[in-house]
C-alpha cells in the first residue's frame, strides 16, 4: 500500500466528515423552524449514518491503515465544519444586533 492511496482515503474521510457534520448542522437548523422536525431529524440521521457506515466499510477495507486514514480525515472534516459554522453563526449574531 503506497502513501498516495492513503492520501486519497484521507480525503474521502475528510469529505465524509464535512458531509456528516455539515448535514447535522443544516438539519438541526432546519428542524428548529420546520413544521415537521421529526422528519428532518430522523431522515437526516438515516441518510448520514447510512452513507457514513458504507463509506467507512468500503474505504477502510480490511487494512487498519486505510481505516485510520478515513477516521483521521473524518475528524479533520468535523473540525473544519465546527470552525466554519462558528464563523457563520457569529456573523448572523452580529447582523441581528445591528438591526
Long-range contacts (C-beta under 8 A, 24 or more apart in sequence): 1-63, 1-65, 1-66, 5-66, 6-65, 6-66, 6-69, 7-69, 9-59, 9-60, 9-66, 9-69, 9-70, 9-73, 10-69, 10-70, 10-72, 10-73, 10-76, 11-73, 12-55, 12-59, 12-70, 12-73, 13-55, 13-59, 13-69, 13-70, 13-71, 13-72, 13-73, 13-74, 13-76, 13-77, 14-73, 14-74, 14-76, 14-77, 14-80, 15-73, 15-77, 16-51, 16-52, 16-55, 16-56, 16-70, 16-73, 16-74, 16-77, 17-73, 17-74, 17-75, 17-76, 17-77, 17-78, 17-80, 17-81, 18-77, 18-80, 18-81, 19-48, 19-51, 19-77, 20-48, 20-51, 20-52, 20-74, 20-77, 20-78, 21-77, 21-78, 21-81, 21-82, 22-81, 22-85, 23-47, 23-48, 24-48, 25-81, 25-85
